[in-house]
Amino acid sequence: MSPDEPTVDEPRQRPTTVSVAGYCLYAIVIVAVISAIVSIVFVDIPLGSAIRHALSDPKLVPSDQRRVAIVFTMIALVGQVVVSLICPVAVGIMAPLNLKGRNGARITTWVFAGLGLLCSVCGLVALPMNLSPNSAGYNADKQSDALNRALTHAAESVHIPGWVTAVGVVEVIALFVLYLLAIIFLAVPASNDYFRKRPPKIAIIAPVDGPKPPKA
């Protein structure tokens, strides 16, 4: 480069730690989506169908409570899936921005990854209870209440394959490890240098000689 040409900033070399963190964030989305599909197909749909069938019996549930119970149950089943995807989708959106060195995206990722890490721990603790026959959370002891009795009967009638429990355990453990790795790799010193804002270089252009005056 000649001294007359302006200096240009060289592109920053992305460290391996940031690349690994980005791959972990993408993997979180993949694992969460697969788990949500398994839960919808093998748990939520059979459970929702059983609940609708149980609530259609006028001997178990009064007609004035039937519609409210069905709507509330469907909202609860759909809401459970939506909530489980909030953190994975959020960190997935932040993944390409982290790979570009956006510090704001890194901070946002720490927030959602921390929440996802906490949820994965809670999910691992509550997994046996959530995948039990009474997964809808209805109390079978309240036999005096016709609505609770119908919902409990519907939940107990759903057969959840044993491998679904194994998939749930693997999913929770995988999310825990991926969230933890993403948080750590984004916080190491090599990543800090990549996300640090560098002052722009000032281009220095050598003066150009103007036309010389004619000789007398």
VOGU-3710 file (C-alpha; in Angstrom, 3 decimals, decimal comma):
1> mspdeptvde> 0,000/0,000/0,000  1,374/3,365/-0,950  1,512/6,192/1,605  -1,008/8,150/-0,456  -3,790/5,542/0,110  -5,986/5,754/3,233  -5,632/3,088/5,903  -8,470/0,567/6,207  -9,497/-1,361/9,334  -8,797/-5,067/9,010
11> prqrpttvsv> -11,745/-7,350/9,853  -11,604/-8,785/13,355  -10,722/-12,447/13,648  -13,533/-14,242/15,485  -12,126/-16,366/18,305  -13,018/-20,026/18,638  -14,789/-19,382/21,935  -17,356/-17,122/20,289  -17,889/-19,597/17,460  -18,482/-22,427/19,946
21> agyclyaivi> -20,905/-20,247/21,902  -22,828/-19,482/18,723  -23,047/-23,159/17,814  -24,320/-23,904/21,319  -27,054/-21,301/20,897  -28,141/-22,819/17,586  -28,117/-26,282/19,171  -30,373/-25,017/21,971  -33,018/-24,054/19,427  -32,803/-27,428/17,668
31> vavisaivsi> -33,067/-29,415/20,913  -35,953/-27,306/22,209  -37,938/-27,573/18,964  -37,484/-31,355/18,796  -38,568/-31,672/22,423  -41,614/-29,476/21,818  -42,670/-31,593/18,837  -42,344/-34,797/20,865  -44,325/-33,270/23,724  -47,098/-32,017/21,435
41> vfvdiplgsa> -47,470/-35,272/19,490  -47,162/-37,808/22,296  -48,376/-35,891/25,367  -50,393/-32,759/24,664  -52,540/-34,003/21,780  -53,534/-37,317/23,464  -54,120/-35,523/26,755  -56,224/-32,802/25,136  -58,294/-35,376/23,266  -58,880/-37,378/26,430
51> irhalsdpkl> -59,911/-34,267/28,348  -62,365/-33,194/25,648  -63,858/-36,695/25,622  -64,173/-36,751/29,399  -65,759/-33,317/29,546  -68,327/-34,292/26,915  -70,046/-36,581/29,423  -72,888/-34,560/31,008  -72,948/-36,947/33,978  -69,446/-35,895/35,016
61> vpsdqrrvai> -69,416/-32,199/34,158  -72,325/-29,758/34,163  -72,941/-28,100/30,820  -72,230/-24,618/32,216  -68,704/-25,667/33,267  -67,815/-27,754/30,211  -66,832/-25,010/27,773  -64,849/-23,053/30,357  -62,951/-26,167/31,392  -62,107/-27,121/27,803
71> vftmialvgq> -60,869/-23,626/26,922  -58,828/-23,352/30,114  -57,234/-26,764/29,566  -56,317/-26,054/25,935  -54,793/-22,704/26,898  -52,746/-24,401/29,607  -51,424/-27,068/27,217  -50,539/-24,572/24,481  -49,104/-22,094/26,965  -46,787/-24,724/28,392
81> vvvslicpva> -45,213/-25,304/24,976  -44,965/-21,582/24,190  -43,279/-20,780/27,503  -40,779/-23,615/27,023  -39,688/-22,085/23,700  -39,254/-18,456/24,809  -35,651/-18,708/26,021  -34,426/-21,035/23,238  -35,919/-18,841/20,516  -34,502/-15,694/22,154
91> vgimaplnlk> -30,945/-17,042/22,343  -31,312/-18,414/18,812  -32,113/-14,926/17,542  -29,094/-13,565/19,405  -26,735/-16,216/17,979  -25,872/-14,504/14,648  -25,490/-11,164/16,416  -23,056/-12,717/18,892  -21,051/-14,137/16,023  -20,781/-10,598/14,622
101> grngarittw> -19,423/-9,271/17,916  -22,439/-7,275/19,097  -21,968/-6,707/22,819  -25,637/-5,870/23,375  -26,564/-9,263/21,959  -24,090/-10,912/24,311  -25,686/-9,249/27,338  -29,167/-10,221/26,149  -27,950/-13,774/25,621  -26,643/-13,925/29,177
111> vfaglgllcs> -30,059/-12,887/30,484  -32,090/-15,441/28,514  -29,456/-18,156/28,841  -29,443/-17,664/32,603  -33,221/-17,993/32,698  -33,038/-21,052/30,470  -30,391/-22,580/32,710  -32,612/-22,078/35,745  -35,627/-23,530/33,924  -33,633/-26,567/32,835
121> vcglvalpmn> -32,652/-27,275/36,438  -36,253/-26,919/37,594  -37,413/-29,070/34,681  -34,982/-31,831/35,593  -36,251/-31,849/39,172  -39,926/-31,807/38,130  -39,595/-34,132/35,132  -40,850/-37,326/36,823  -43,923/-35,518/38,088  -44,637/-33,797/34,770
131> lspnsagyna> -44,493/-37,053/32,803  -46,511/-39,088/35,289  -50,064/-40,219/34,443  -51,407/-37,252/36,391  -49,362/-34,885/34,235  -52,228/-32,451/33,901  -51,878/-31,658/37,586  -55,336/-32,624/38,797  -55,868/-33,978/42,261  -57,498/-37,404/42,302
141> dkqsdalnra> -58,485/-37,058/45,945  -61,117/-34,432/45,215  -63,747/-36,923/44,208  -66,529/-34,632/45,411  -65,894/-32,250/42,549  -67,242/-33,599/39,255  -64,959/-31,406/37,164  -61,789/-32,500/38,951  -62,949/-36,103/38,773  -63,406/-35,896/34,993
151> lthaaesvhi> -60,052/-34,229/34,421  -58,263/-36,727/36,647  -59,861/-39,633/34,810  -58,776/-38,146/31,463  -55,188/-37,650/32,623  -54,950/-41,198/33,960  -56,300/-42,657/30,716  -53,453/-41,214/28,604  -50,633/-43,648/27,892  -47,275/-41,902/27,564
161> pgwvtavgvv> -44,573/-44,077/25,912  -41,616/-44,814/28,127  -39,132/-43,420/25,625  -40,815/-40,008/25,897  -39,572/-39,816/29,474  -36,049/-40,657/28,297  -36,248/-37,982/25,603  -37,370/-35,471/28,210  -34,448/-36,299/30,491  -31,923/-36,055/27,640
171> evialfvlyl> -33,469/-32,756/26,498  -33,249/-31,156/29,927  -29,660/-32,296/30,474  -28,635/-31,176/26,968  -30,182/-27,738/27,444  -28,471/-27,374/30,815  -25,061/-28,174/29,318  -25,583/-25,994/26,225  -26,800/-22,980/28,215  -23,871/-23,309/30,606
181> laiiflavpa> -21,313/-23,626/27,809  -22,745/-20,628/25,946  -22,582/-18,452/29,053  -19,009/-19,501/29,853  -17,618/-19,182/26,315  -19,132/-15,719/25,905  -17,484/-14,579/29,160  -13,890/-15,796/28,700  -11,156/-13,185/28,029  -10,780/-14,128/24,366
191> sndyfrkrpp> -14,457/-13,362/23,814  -14,212/-10,104/25,770  -11,573/-8,815/23,360  -13,785/-9,678/20,404  -16,809/-7,851/21,813  -14,812/-4,810/22,964  -15,535/-1,753/20,850  -12,454/-0,510/19,080  -11,918/3,170/18,298  -12,071/3,890/14,574
201> kiaiiapvdg> -8,811/4,518/12,848  -8,326/7,914/11,281  -7,285/7,743/7,669  -4,201/9,808/6,963  -3,885/10,990/3,383  -0,617/12,463/2,202  -0,926/15,907/0,671  -0,946/16,050/-3,094  1,283/18,565/-4,820  -0,710/21,091/-6,796
211> pkppka> 0,172/22,422/-10,236  3,376/24,367/-10,286  3,280/27,978/-11,508  4,790/28,547/-14,971  8,320/29,745/-15,078  8,875/33,375/-16,132
//
